């Protein structure tokens, strides 16, 4: 580790992999701080595993190596990759492969004298959040006009997101002593109510300063970062690692950076971290490209930057398109033609049918359904898609987001229909009944004390006919609470909902569903209410578009109210059995980072959807880059027939020009991939794997491509070499 010059040859020879020149340079790097600027699919994890293997081969004890990741899944992938490369399982077990949260918890356990409750599921934090809200109400009621305490599920979810954001960015540690609340809220970009609730929440969590009572997501990293300096000085007690590595550095936040900074600052510690600054999409969780662009360089001015240019996920056609899109060098190490297909739609329903056609073709070609992903810009786009897939009898799953019938705005409307049509039996499952109550309370802006709301929900779960009595309960005004415009607006909303239910009960089931639903949404002021209860305008707009999509669905169906009510429940029932692991994935692009698929479909690529006009352009570009680079074999882009309505991102890929250079690169690829005595890589696709394997081909795990050794009879493989 202390050699002045890197050795000429590596001591660790990986199994089943011939490292590229870029990978070898990282494997043999001897600078104290090395930052790897990687592209999507550039085998970051494999390259870090090579660096670990080299350290082990040079007799560095595994206990002196720490590899940090941001998720458990990434940690497991790294452990698996080490084993695949030939690192002995016994050595892998002795390495310190940890998430930032696990590492922080381990270090904090040394000073926590009492057992700390770890709440990994945010639902476990609900009671603590409600206690904090009660404290804010008691302390500030009648003093702050901008105080807006809500206890429904949407408000709780927003608060828990905000407090994580404040901790990840270490915003609570700023010097705010001489600023008033409005200035603080503006500086931190959070509502005053959420800021005050976070302070009370932290007082409860830290027992007034005596020590942590419980920790939720990000809390361990935050607590450790807070105690690295100052009185606790935990930085002095962190282990002395000789080699620290970090994957996915583009997810770095301020708390994690401070932990890394402390570890790397040790005189005997060497660091290698890899990230892609064009994959920074978790800004609301504290991620920012400044860490990769400047912060590391400012803190460690002698660091060495090394590139990982070549993608091992997709072929040259997508690599060259992304190079133009992001204006940076991107190449492919694979002799693979990743298809980029385009189709154009008239409207949202036509787009959904194009998605179905693309999925059917993929399945007809013999591919597995779980290797096909439909990645959306936002969840409201799934309504037409889910209905089209159900009609086509294609199994789909939505693991990271609820199906459209389980979303808050849909549950609100379903709850109103259940009450207005006096059909409580249609709300079947206990979980669905509780969710309907939450949605009714949220969108009716009722302010029940937590204990009363939970009691009423438990009663409805047992007896759904009680749902209609929700609006007979009075939501008592808290003592001292000011009569603000929000309280007046909430009272107006509740009255509007009650009046709308009275109107709905007079409507015949034979009336057109579209007419009744459109009038109902107007009467309950659904869109206007969403703008109040969702703090971010973008979130409120998603609700509006979701409601618009449901109204379009009702209009297109031509069903009357009774028929449409029945159809909704039939569709919900039809969708459940199909949500299996072996099913097509529907997911928002933001949840797809770190994953890969054989076929990715990007629908609704239009100017007002992707990029979204309300979101920062750079963030939208990164999100599109992440979505497009999840694929290996095929990318399908669906955009409007009218060219002026299409997403500008498609033109930015310069597909015609990039295809020309990609074709030339593919012609060079076999020669580059098969030096004398080396390997000849094949262009076999995923569904051809059994054929080439039976003929004697082997799979290169790092390149994710099949190959035969140079010198072997190539005639059985001629079709794949010719391609």
C-alpha positions as CSV (number, residue, x, y, z in Angstrom):
1,X,0.0,0.0,0.0
2,X,2.9,2.4,0.7
3,X,4.8,1.8,-2.6
4,X,5.7,5.1,-4.3
5,X,4.9,3.7,-7.8
6,X,2.1,1.3,-8.7
7,X,3.3,-2.2,-9.7
8,X,3.4,-3.1,-13.3
9,X,1.3,-6.2,-13.1
10,X,-1.7,-7.0,-10.8
11,X,-1.4,-9.8,-8.2
12,X,-5.1,-10.4,-8.2
13,X,-6.3,-12.3,-11.3
14,X,-10.1,-12.3,-11.4
15,X,-12.0,-15.4,-12.4
16,X,-14.0,-15.1,-15.6
17,X,-13.0,-11.5,-16.3
18,X,-10.3,-9.7,-18.3
19,X,-10.2,-6.2,-16.8
20,X,-10.1,-3.2,-19.2
21,X,-7.2,-0.8,-19.1
22,X,-9.4,1.6,-17.1
23,X,-10.3,-1.1,-14.6
24,X,-6.6,-2.1,-14.2
25,X,-5.6,1.4,-13.5
26,X,-8.1,1.6,-10.7
27,X,-7.2,-1.9,-9.5
28,X,-3.6,-0.8,-9.2
29,X,-4.1,2.8,-8.1
30,X,-1.8,3.8,-5.2
31,X,-2.9,7.4,-4.7
32,X,-4.3,8.1,-1.2
33,X,-7.6,9.4,-2.6
34,X,-9.0,8.1,-5.9
35,X,-12.3,9.3,-7.3
36,X,-13.7,7.2,-10.2
37,X,-15.9,9.2,-12.7
38,X,-18.1,6.4,-14.1
39,X,-20.8,6.1,-16.7
40,X,-24.0,4.1,-16.3
41,X,-23.4,0.4,-16.5
42,X,-19.7,0.8,-16.4
43,X,-19.2,-2.0,-13.8
44,X,-18.5,0.3,-10.9
45,X,-19.2,-2.4,-8.3
46,X,-17.0,-5.0,-10.2
47,X,-14.2,-2.5,-10.4
48,X,-14.3,-1.8,-6.7
49,X,-14.3,-5.5,-6.1
50,X,-11.1,-5.7,-8.2
51,X,-9.5,-3.1,-6.0
52,X,-10.5,-5.1,-2.9
53,X,-9.1,-8.3,-4.5
54,X,-5.8,-6.6,-5.2
55,X,-5.5,-5.4,-1.6
56,X,-6.2,-8.9,-0.3
57,X,-3.7,-10.4,-2.8
58,X,-1.1,-8.0,-1.3
59,X,-1.8,-9.4,2.1
60,X,-3.9,-6.6,3.5
61,X,-6.0,-8.1,6.3
62,X,-9.6,-8.1,5.3
63,X,-10.6,-6.5,8.7
64,X,-8.7,-3.4,7.6
65,X,-10.9,-3.0,4.5
66,X,-14.2,-1.1,4.7
67,X,-16.7,-0.9,1.8
68,X,-19.7,1.4,2.3
69,X,-22.9,1.4,0.3
70,X,-26.2,3.3,0.6
71,X,-28.5,0.3,0.4
72,X,-28.6,-3.3,1.6
73,X,-29.1,-4.5,-2.0
74,X,-25.9,-2.7,-3.1
75,X,-24.0,-4.3,-0.2
76,X,-25.2,-7.8,-1.2
77,X,-24.3,-7.2,-4.8
78,X,-20.7,-6.2,-3.8
79,X,-20.4,-9.4,-1.7
80,X,-21.7,-11.5,-4.5
81,X,-19.4,-9.9,-7.0
82,X,-16.3,-10.5,-4.9
83,X,-17.2,-14.2,-4.7
84,X,-17.8,-14.4,-8.5
85,X,-14.4,-12.8,-9.1
86,X,-12.7,-15.5,-7.1
87,X,-12.3,-14.0,-3.6
88,X,-12.6,-16.8,-1.0
89,X,-15.9,-16.8,0.9
90,X,-14.0,-16.9,4.2
91,X,-12.2,-13.6,3.2
92,X,-15.5,-12.0,2.0
93,X,-17.1,-12.7,5.4
94,X,-14.2,-11.0,7.2
95,X,-14.4,-7.8,5.1
96,X,-16.4,-4.9,6.6
97,X,-19.1,-4.5,3.9
98,X,-21.7,-2.2,5.4
99,X,-24.3,0.4,4.5
100,X,-23.7,3.9,5.9
101,X,-26.5,3.3,8.4
102,X,-25.2,0.0,9.6
103,X,-21.7,1.4,10.0
104,X,-23.1,4.4,11.9
105,X,-25.2,2.2,14.2
106,X,-22.2,0.0,14.9
107,X,-20.1,3.0,16.0
108,X,-22.9,4.5,18.0
109,X,-23.6,1.2,19.8
110,X,-20.3,1.8,21.7
111,X,-21.7,4.8,23.4
112,X,-25.4,3.9,23.7
113,X,-25.7,2.5,27.2
114,X,-29.4,1.7,26.8
115,X,-31.0,-0.2,24.0
116,X,-32.0,2.1,21.1
117,X,-35.1,1.1,19.1
118,X,-34.3,0.9,15.4
119,X,-37.4,1.8,13.4
120,X,-36.5,0.8,9.8
121,X,-40.1,1.0,8.7
122,X,-41.3,4.6,8.7
123,X,-44.7,3.4,9.9
124,X,-43.1,2.7,13.2
125,X,-42.4,6.5,13.5
126,X,-46.0,7.6,13.3
127,X,-46.7,7.8,17.0
128,X,-43.5,9.8,17.6
129,X,-44.4,12.2,14.8
130,X,-47.9,12.7,16.3
131,X,-46.4,13.4,19.7
132,X,-44.2,16.0,18.2
133,X,-47.2,17.7,16.4
134,X,-49.1,17.8,19.8
135,X,-46.1,19.5,21.4
136,X,-46.0,22.1,18.6
137,X,-49.7,22.7,19.0
138,X,-49.4,23.2,22.8
139,X,-46.4,25.5,22.5
140,X,-47.3,27.7,19.5
141,X,-51.1,27.7,19.3
142,X,-52.4,31.2,19.0
143,X,-48.9,32.6,18.4
144,X,-48.2,31.8,14.8
145,X,-50.5,32.5,11.9
146,X,-48.6,30.2,9.6
147,X,-49.0,27.1,11.9
148,X,-50.8,24.4,10.0
149,X,-50.9,21.1,12.0
150,X,-52.4,18.2,10.1
151,X,-52.4,14.6,11.4
152,X,-53.7,12.7,8.4
153,X,-51.5,10.2,6.5
154,X,-50.4,12.6,3.7
155,X,-49.3,15.2,6.2
156,X,-47.4,12.6,8.3
157,X,-45.6,11.2,5.2
158,X,-44.6,14.7,4.1
159,X,-43.3,15.5,7.6
160,X,-41.2,12.3,7.8
161,X,-39.7,13.1,4.4
162,X,-38.9,16.7,5.4
163,X,-37.2,15.7,8.7
164,X,-35.0,13.2,6.7
165,X,-34.2,15.9,4.2
166,X,-33.1,18.3,7.0
167,X,-30.9,15.6,8.6
168,X,-29.3,14.3,5.4
169,X,-28.2,17.9,4.6
170,X,-27.2,18.6,8.2
171,X,-29.4,21.7,8.0
172,X,-30.3,21.4,11.7
173,X,-26.7,22.0,12.6
174,X,-26.6,25.4,10.9
175,X,-26.2,28.6,13.0
176,X,-29.8,29.9,13.0
177,X,-29.8,31.6,16.4
178,X,-30.4,35.1,15.2
179,X,-32.9,34.3,12.5
180,X,-36.7,34.4,12.8
181,X,-38.8,31.5,11.8
182,X,-39.8,32.8,8.4
183,X,-36.1,33.4,7.5
184,X,-35.2,29.9,8.7
185,X,-38.0,28.3,6.7
186,X,-37.0,30.2,3.6
187,X,-33.3,29.3,4.0
188,X,-34.0,25.6,4.6
189,X,-36.8,25.5,2.0
190,X,-39.3,23.8,4.4
191,X,-42.6,24.9,5.9
192,X,-42.4,26.6,9.3
193,X,-44.7,23.9,10.8
194,X,-42.5,21.1,9.6
195,X,-39.4,22.8,10.9
196,X,-40.9,23.3,14.4
197,X,-42.2,19.7,14.4
198,X,-38.8,18.4,13.5
199,X,-37.3,20.2,16.5
200,X,-39.9,18.7,18.8
201,X,-39.5,15.3,17.1
202,X,-35.7,15.4,17.7
203,X,-36.2,16.4,21.4
204,X,-38.4,13.3,21.8
205,X,-36.0,11.1,19.9
206,X,-32.9,12.2,21.8
207,X,-34.7,12.4,25.1
208,X,-34.0,16.1,25.5
209,X,-30.2,15.5,24.9
210,X,-29.8,12.4,27.2
211,X,-29.3,10.1,24.3
212,X,-31.2,8.5,21.4
213,X,-34.4,6.6,22.3
214,X,-35.1,5.4,18.8
215,X,-33.7,5.9,15.3
216,X,-35.5,5.9,11.9
217,X,-34.0,5.9,8.4
218,X,-30.9,8.1,8.1
219,X,-30.9,8.8,11.9
220,X,-27.8,6.8,12.7
221,X,-25.7,8.5,9.9
222,X,-27.0,11.9,11.1
223,X,-26.3,11.1,14.8
224,X,-22.8,9.9,14.0
225,X,-22.1,12.9,11.8
226,X,-23.2,15.3,14.5
227,X,-20.9,13.6,17.1
228,X,-17.7,13.4,15.0
229,X,-16.6,16.7,16.4
230,X,-17.5,18.7,19.5
231,X,-17.9,17.1,22.9
232,X,-18.4,13.5,21.9
233,X,-15.5,13.5,19.3
234,X,-16.5,10.1,18.0
235,X,-14.2,10.8,15.0
236,X,-11.2,9.9,17.1
237,X,-12.7,6.5,18.0
238,X,-13.5,5.4,14.5
239,X,-11.6,2.3,13.3
240,X,-8.3,2.8,11.5
241,X,-8.9,1.3,8.1
242,X,-6.2,1.0,5.5
243,X,-8.6,0.9,2.6
244,X,-12.0,2.5,2.4
245,X,-14.2,2.1,-0.7
246,X,-17.6,3.6,-1.5
247,X,-20.0,2.7,-4.3
248,X,-22.7,5.0,-5.9
249,X,-21.1,8.2,-4.7
250,X,-23.7,10.2,-6.6
251,X,-26.1,9.3,-3.8
252,X,-23.8,11.0,-1.3
253,X,-25.4,13.5,1.2
254,X,-23.8,15.8,3.7
255,X,-24.0,13.4,6.7
256,X,-22.4,10.6,4.7
257,X,-19.8,12.9,3.3
258,X,-18.7,14.0,6.8
259,X,-18.4,10.3,7.9
260,X,-16.3,9.5,4.8
261,X,-14.2,12.6,5.3
262,X,-13.3,11.6,8.8
263,X,-12.3,8.1,7.7
264,X,-10.2,9.2,4.7
265,X,-8.4,11.8,6.8
266,X,-6.5,9.2,8.7
267,X,-2.9,9.3,7.6
268,X,-2.7,5.5,6.7
269,X,-6.1,5.3,5.0
270,X,-6.5,4.9,1.2
271,X,-9.8,5.7,-0.5
272,X,-11.4,4.6,-3.7
273,X,-15.0,5.8,-4.5
274,X,-17.0,5.6,-7.7
275,X,-20.0,7.5,-8.9
276,X,-21.7,9.1,-11.9
277,X,-22.6,12.8,-11.4
278,X,-25.2,12.4,-14.1
279,X,-27.2,10.0,-11.9
280,X,-27.8,12.5,-9.1
281,X,-31.6,12.2,-8.8
282,X,-32.2,12.1,-5.0
283,X,-31.8,15.9,-4.4
284,X,-34.6,15.8,-1.8
285,X,-32.6,13.3,0.2
286,X,-29.6,15.6,0.2
287,X,-27.8,14.2,-2.8
288,X,-26.0,16.8,-5.0
289,X,-23.4,16.7,-7.8
290,X,-21.2,19.2,-5.9
291,X,-19.6,16.3,-3.9
292,X,-18.3,14.7,-7.1
293,X,-17.5,18.0,-8.8
294,X,-15.9,20.0,-6.1
295,X,-16.2,18.9,-2.5
296,X,-13.8,16.0,-2.7
297,X,-11.3,18.1,-4.6
298,X,-11.5,20.9,-2.1
299,X,-11.1,18.6,0.9
300,X,-8.4,16.4,-0.8
301,X,-6.7,18.5,-3.4
302,X,-4.2,15.8,-4.3
303,X,-6.8,13.2,-5.2
304,X,-6.6,11.3,-8.5
305,X,-9.5,11.2,-10.8
306,X,-9.9,8.1,-13.0
307,X,-12.5,7.3,-15.6
308,X,-14.8,4.3,-16.2
309,X,-16.0,5.1,-19.7
310,X,-17.1,1.8,-21.1
311,X,-20.5,0.4,-20.4
312,X,-20.9,-3.4,-19.8
313,X,-24.7,-3.2,-19.7
314,X,-25.7,-2.0,-23.2
315,X,-24.2,-1.8,-26.7
316,X,-22.8,1.0,-28.7
317,X,-26.0,2.4,-30.1
318,X,-27.3,3.4,-26.7
319,X,-23.9,4.3,-25.5
320,X,-23.3,6.8,-28.3
321,X,-26.8,8.2,-28.0
322,X,-26.2,8.9,-24.3
323,X,-22.8,10.4,-25.1
324,X,-24.6,13.0,-27.2
325,X,-27.4,13.4,-24.7
326,X,-24.9,14.1,-21.8
327,X,-22.1,15.6,-23.8
328,X,-19.5,13.3,-22.4
329,X,-17.4,10.3,-23.5
330,X,-19.5,7.0,-23.4
331,X,-18.5,3.8,-25.1
332,X,-19.6,0.2,-24.9
333,X,-17.3,-2.8,-24.2
334,X,-19.9,-5.2,-25.6
335,X,-20.3,-6.5,-29.1
336,X,-24.0,-6.0,-28.7
337,X,-26.6,-4.1,-30.7
338,X,-28.9,-2.5,-28.2
339,X,-31.9,-1.6,-30.3
340,X,-33.5,1.9,-29.9
341,X,-37.0,1.8,-31.3
342,X,-39.4,4.7,-31.6
343,X,-43.2,4.8,-32.1
344,X,-45.6,7.7,-32.0
345,X,-49.1,8.0,-30.4
346,X,-52.2,10.1,-30.9
347,X,-53.3,10.3,-27.3
348,X,-52.7,8.6,-23.9
349,X,-54.9,5.6,-24.8
350,X,-53.0,5.1,-28.0
351,X,-49.7,5.3,-26.1
352,X,-51.0,2.5,-23.7
353,X,-51.8,0.3,-26.7
354,X,-48.3,0.9,-28.1
355,X,-46.9,-0.2,-24.8
356,X,-49.0,-3.4,-24.9
357,X,-47.8,-4.1,-28.4
358,X,-44.2,-3.7,-27.4
359,X,-44.6,-5.9,-24.4
360,X,-46.4,-8.6,-26.5
361,X,-43.6,-8.6,-29.1
362,X,-41.0,-9.0,-26.3
363,X,-42.9,-11.9,-24.8
364,X,-43.6,-13.5,-28.3
365,X,-39.8,-13.5,-28.9
366,X,-39.4,-15.8,-25.9
367,X,-38.2,-13.3,-23.4
368,X,-39.1,-13.4,-19.7
369,X,-41.8,-10.8,-18.6
370,X,-39.7,-9.8,-15.6
371,X,-37.0,-8.5,-17.9
372,X,-39.4,-5.9,-19.3
373,X,-39.8,-2.6,-17.5
374,X,-42.2,0.3,-18.2
375,X,-40.6,3.3,-16.6
376,X,-42.8,6.4,-16.0
377,X,-42.0,10.0,-15.3
378,X,-44.7,10.1,-12.7
379,X,-47.4,7.7,-11.3
380,X,-50.4,9.4,-12.8
381,X,-49.3,8.0,-16.2
382,X,-50.0,4.4,-15.1
383,X,-53.8,4.5,-15.2
384,X,-54.2,4.0,-18.9
385,X,-51.3,1.5,-18.9
386,X,-52.6,-0.6,-16.1
387,X,-56.0,-0.8,-17.7
388,X,-54.6,-1.7,-21.1
389,X,-52.4,-4.5,-19.5
390,X,-55.3,-5.9,-17.6
391,X,-57.4,-6.0,-20.8
392,X,-54.6,-7.7,-22.6
393,X,-54.2,-10.3,-19.8
394,X,-50.6,-9.3,-19.3
395,X,-49.3,-9.7,-15.7
396,X,-47.7,-6.6,-14.2
397,X,-46.4,-5.5,-10.8
398,X,-46.0,-2.1,-9.2
399,X,-43.7,-2.8,-6.2
400,X,-42.5,0.7,-5.5
401,X,-45.8,2.5,-6.0
402,X,-49.4,1.6,-5.3
403,X,-51.6,0.6,-8.2
404,X,-53.7,3.5,-9.3
405,X,-56.8,2.3,-7.4
406,X,-54.9,2.4,-4.1
407,X,-53.6,6.0,-4.4
408,X,-54.9,8.6,-1.9
409,X,-56.9,10.6,-4.4
410,X,-58.5,7.5,-5.8
411,X,-59.3,6.1,-2.3
412,X,-61.0,9.4,-1.5
413,X,-63.3,9.2,-4.5
414,X,-64.0,5.5,-3.9
415,X,-64.8,6.3,-0.3
416,X,-67.3,9.1,-1.4
417,X,-68.9,6.7,-3.9
418,X,-69.2,4.0,-1.2
419,X,-71.0,6.4,1.1
420,X,-73.1,8.1,-1.6
421,X,-74.1,4.8,-3.2
422,X,-74.6,3.2,0.2
423,X,-72.4,0.3,-0.9
424,X,-70.0,-0.2,2.0
425,X,-69.5,-3.9,1.3
426,X,-67.5,-3.1,-1.8
427,X,-64.7,-1.8,0.5
428,X,-63.5,-5.3,1.3
429,X,-60.1,-5.7,2.8
430,X,-59.3,-4.3,6.3
431,X,-56.2,-2.5,5.0
432,X,-58.3,-0.9,2.2
433,X,-60.9,0.3,4.7
434,X,-58.3,1.9,6.9
435,X,-56.7,3.6,3.8
436,X,-60.1,4.9,2.6
437,X,-60.6,6.5,6.0
438,X,-57.2,8.1,5.9
439,X,-57.9,9.5,2.4
440,X,-61.4,10.8,3.4
441,X,-60.0,12.6,6.4
442,X,-57.1,14.1,4.4
443,X,-59.0,15.4,1.4
444,X,-61.9,16.6,3.6
445,X,-59.3,18.4,5.7
446,X,-60.7,17.1,9.0
447,X,-58.5,17.4,12.1
448,X,-59.3,14.5,14.4
449,X,-57.1,13.9,17.4
450,X,-54.9,10.9,16.6
451,X,-56.5,8.7,19.3
452,X,-60.0,9.4,18.0
453,X,-59.1,8.8,14.4
454,X,-57.3,5.5,15.1
455,X,-60.2,4.3,17.2
456,X,-62.7,5.1,14.4
457,X,-60.5,3.4,11.8
458,X,-60.3,0.2,13.9
459,X,-64.1,0.2,14.2
460,X,-64.6,0.6,10.4
461,X,-62.1,-2.2,9.8
462,X,-64.4,-4.5,11.7
463,X,-67.7,-3.0,10.4
464,X,-67.4,-1.1,7.1
465,X,-71.0,0.1,7.3
466,X,-69.7,2.7,9.9
467,X,-67.9,4.5,7.1
468,X,-70.9,6.6,6.4
469,X,-70.8,8.0,10.0
470,X,-67.4,9.6,9.5
471,X,-68.9,12.9,8.6
472,X,-71.3,12.8,11.6
473,X,-68.3,13.1,13.9
474,X,-67.2,16.5,15.0
475,X,-63.5,17.4,14.6
476,X,-63.0,19.5,17.7
477,X,-61.0,22.7,17.4
478,X,-57.9,22.7,19.6
479,X,-57.9,25.1,22.4
480,X,-56.0,28.2,21.5
481,X,-55.7,27.3,17.8
482,X,-56.0,30.5,15.7
483,X,-58.8,31.0,13.2
484,X,-56.5,31.2,10.2
485,X,-57.4,31.2,6.6
486,X,-56.4,27.5,6.5
487,X,-58.8,26.6,9.3
488,X,-61.5,28.5,7.5
489,X,-60.6,26.8,4.2
490,X,-60.6,23.4,5.9
491,X,-64.1,24.0,7.4
492,X,-65.3,25.1,3.9
493,X,-63.9,21.9,2.4
494,X,-65.6,19.7,5.0
495,X,-68.9,21.4,4.4
496,X,-68.4,21.1,0.6
497,X,-67.8,17.3,1.0
498,X,-70.9,16.8,3.2
499,X,-73.0,18.8,0.7
500,X,-71.5,16.7,-2.2
501,X,-72.4,13.5,-0.4
502,X,-76.0,14.7,0.0
503,X,-76.1,15.5,-3.7
504,X,-74.5,12.2,-4.7
505,X,-77.1,10.2,-2.7
506,X,-79.8,11.6,-5.0
507,X,-78.1,10.6,-8.2
508,X,-79.4,7.5,-10.1
509,X,-76.9,4.7,-10.8
510,X,-78.0,4.8,-14.4
511,X,-76.5,8.3,-15.1
512,X,-73.2,8.4,-17.0
513,X,-70.3,7.8,-14.7
514,X,-68.3,10.6,-16.3
515,X,-70.9,13.2,-15.7
516,X,-71.4,12.2,-12.0
517,X,-67.7,12.0,-11.3
518,X,-66.8,15.3,-12.9
519,X,-69.5,17.0,-11.0
520,X,-68.5,15.3,-7.7
521,X,-64.8,16.4,-8.1
522,X,-66.0,20.0,-8.7
523,X,-68.3,19.9,-5.7
524,X,-65.7,18.6,-3.2
525,X,-63.1,21.0,-4.6
526,X,-60.7,18.1,-5.0
527,X,-58.0,19.9,-7.1
528,X,-58.1,23.0,-4.9
529,X,-57.8,21.0,-1.7
530,X,-54.9,19.0,-3.1
531,X,-53.0,22.3,-3.6
532,X,-53.4,23.0,0.1
533,X,-52.6,19.6,1.6
534,X,-49.7,18.8,-0.7
535,X,-46.9,21.3,0.2
536,X,-45.1,21.0,-3.1
537,X,-47.0,22.3,-6.2
538,X,-45.6,19.4,-8.3
539,X,-47.2,16.8,-6.0
540,X,-50.6,18.6,-6.2
541,X,-50.3,18.7,-10.0
542,X,-49.7,14.9,-10.0
543,X,-53.0,14.5,-8.1
544,X,-54.8,16.7,-10.6
545,X,-53.4,14.7,-13.6
546,X,-54.3,11.5,-11.9
547,X,-57.9,12.6,-11.4
548,X,-58.1,13.8,-15.0
549,X,-56.9,10.4,-16.1
550,X,-59.7,8.7,-14.1
551,X,-62.3,11.0,-15.6
552,X,-61.0,10.2,-19.0
553,X,-61.2,6.5,-18.2
554,X,-64.8,7.0,-17.1
555,X,-65.7,9.0,-20.2
556,X,-64.0,6.5,-22.6
557,X,-65.8,3.5,-20.9
558,X,-69.3,4.9,-21.6
559,X,-70.5,3.1,-18.5
560,X,-73.1,4.4,-16.1
561,X,-72.4,5.1,-12.5
562,X,-73.4,1.7,-11.2
563,X,-71.5,-0.1,-13.9
564,X,-68.4,2.0,-13.5
565,X,-68.4,1.5,-9.7
566,X,-68.6,-2.3,-10.2
567,X,-65.9,-2.1,-12.9
568,X,-63.5,-0.4,-10.6
569,X,-63.7,-3.3,-8.1
570,X,-63.4,-5.9,-10.8
571,X,-60.2,-4.2,-12.1
572,X,-58.7,-4.2,-8.6
573,X,-59.5,-7.9,-8.2
574,X,-58.1,-8.6,-11.7
575,X,-54.9,-6.8,-11.0
576,X,-53.9,-8.6,-7.8
577,X,-53.3,-12.2,-9.0
578,X,-51.1,-10.8,-11.8
579,X,-48.7,-8.9,-9.5
580,X,-46.2,-11.7,-9.3
581,X,-42.4,-11.7,-9.5
582,X,-42.6,-13.0,-13.1
583,X,-44.5,-10.0,-14.4
584,X,-43.8,-6.9,-16.4
585,X,-42.6,-4.1,-14.1
586,X,-44.3,-0.6,-14.0
587,X,-42.2,1.8,-12.0
588,X,-41.3,5.5,-11.8
589,X,-37.9,6.2,-13.3
590,X,-36.7,7.5,-9.9
591,X,-37.1,4.1,-8.3
592,X,-35.2,2.2,-11.1
593,X,-31.7,3.5,-10.4
594,X,-29.3,0.6,-9.7
595,X,-31.5,-1.9,-11.7
596,X,-31.2,-3.2,-15.2
597,X,-33.6,-5.0,-17.6
598,X,-33.5,-6.6,-21.0
599,X,-36.1,-4.2,-22.4
600,X,-37.1,-0.7,-21.1
601,X,-40.1,1.1,-22.4
602,X,-40.4,4.9,-21.9
603,X,-43.9,6.1,-22.6
604,X,-45.4,9.5,-22.7
605,X,-42.3,11.3,-23.8
606,X,-44.0,14.6,-24.5
607,X,-42.9,18.2,-23.8
608,X,-45.2,18.8,-20.8
609,X,-44.4,15.4,-19.1
610,X,-40.7,14.7,-19.5
611,X,-39.0,17.0,-19.0
612,X,-41.6,18.4,-16.6
613,X,-41.8,22.2,-16.8
614,X,-42.0,22.6,-13.0
615,X,-38.8,20.7,-12.3
616,X,-35.1,21.8,-12.7
617,X,-33.9,21.0,-16.2
618,X,-30.7,19.3,-15.0
619,X,-32.6,17.0,-12.6
620,X,-34.9,16.0,-15.4
621,X,-32.0,15.2,-17.7
622,X,-30.4,13.1,-15.0
623,X,-33.7,11.2,-14.5
624,X,-34.0,10.5,-18.2
625,X,-30.4,9.4,-18.4
626,X,-31.0,7.0,-15.5
627,X,-34.2,5.6,-17.1
628,X,-32.8,5.1,-20.6
629,X,-29.6,3.4,-19.4
630,X,-31.4,0.7,-17.4
631,X,-31.7,-1.5,-20.5
632,X,-29.4,-4.1,-22.1
633,X,-31.0,-5.2,-25.3
634,X,-33.8,-2.8,-26.3
635,X,-35.1,0.7,-25.6
636,X,-38.5,1.7,-26.8
637,X,-39.3,5.4,-26.9
638,X,-42.9,6.4,-27.2
639,X,-43.7,10.1,-28.1
640,X,-46.6,12.1,-29.7
641,X,-47.2,12.0,-33.5
642,X,-46.9,15.8,-33.6
643,X,-43.1,16.5,-33.6
644,X,-43.6,19.8,-31.8
645,X,-45.2,18.0,-28.8
646,X,-42.3,15.5,-28.3
647,X,-39.8,15.6,-25.5
648,X,-36.7,17.6,-26.4
649,X,-34.7,14.7,-24.9
650,X,-35.3,12.6,-27.9
651,X,-33.8,15.1,-30.3
652,X,-30.9,15.6,-27.9
653,X,-29.9,11.9,-28.3
654,X,-29.3,12.6,-32.1
655,X,-30.3,9.0,-32.9
656,X,-29.5,9.2,-36.6
657,X,-26.0,10.4,-36.2
658,X,-25.3,8.3,-33.1
659,X,-26.4,5.2,-35.0
660,X,-23.8,5.8,-37.7
661,X,-20.9,6.0,-35.2
662,X,-22.3,3.1,-33.2
663,X,-22.4,0.9,-36.3
664,X,-18.7,1.7,-36.9
665,X,-17.9,1.0,-33.3
666,X,-19.6,-2.4,-33.6
667,X,-17.5,-3.3,-36.6
668,X,-14.4,-2.6,-34.5
669,X,-15.7,-4.3,-31.4
670,X,-14.9,-8.0,-32.1
671,X,-11.3,-7.2,-32.9
672,X,-10.9,-5.1,-29.9
673,X,-12.6,-7.7,-27.7
674,X,-10.5,-10.6,-28.9
675,X,-6.7,-10.1,-28.8
676,X,-4.4,-13.0,-29.6
677,X,-4.9,-15.7,-27.1
678,X,-8.0,-13.9,-25.7
679,X,-11.7,-14.1,-26.2
680,X,-14.2,-13.6,-29.0
681,X,-17.4,-12.0,-27.7
682,X,-20.7,-13.0,-29.2
683,X,-23.8,-10.9,-29.8
684,X,-26.2,-13.5,-28.4
685,X,-29.2,-12.0,-26.7
686,X,-30.7,-13.0,-23.5
687,X,-33.2,-15.5,-25.0
688,X,-30.4,-17.1,-27.0
689,X,-28.3,-17.9,-24.0
690,X,-29.2,-21.6,-23.8
691,X,-28.2,-22.1,-27.4
692,X,-24.7,-20.6,-27.2
693,X,-24.2,-22.3,-23.8
694,X,-25.0,-25.7,-25.2
695,X,-22.4,-25.0,-28.0
696,X,-19.7,-24.4,-25.4
697,X,-19.8,-20.6,-25.0
698,X,-19.0,-19.1,-21.6
699,X,-20.5,-16.1,-19.9
700,X,-18.3,-13.1,-18.9
701,X,-19.9,-11.9,-15.7
702,X,-18.5,-8.5,-15.7
703,X,-19.2,-7.7,-19.4
704,X,-22.5,-9.6,-19.2
705,X,-21.8,-11.1,-22.6
706,X,-21.1,-14.6,-23.9
707,X,-17.7,-15.5,-25.4
708,X,-15.6,-18.3,-26.8
709,X,-11.8,-18.6,-26.4
710,X,-9.7,-17.5,-29.3
711,X,-8.5,-20.5,-31.3
712,X,-11.7,-22.5,-30.9
713,X,-13.8,-23.7,-33.9
714,X,-16.0,-20.7,-34.5
715,X,-18.3,-22.2,-37.2
716,X,-21.1,-23.1,-34.7
717,X,-21.0,-19.4,-33.5
718,X,-20.9,-17.8,-37.0
719,X,-24.3,-16.2,-36.8
720,X,-23.5,-14.4,-33.5
721,X,-20.1,-13.3,-34.7
722,X,-21.5,-12.0,-38.0
723,X,-24.1,-9.9,-36.2
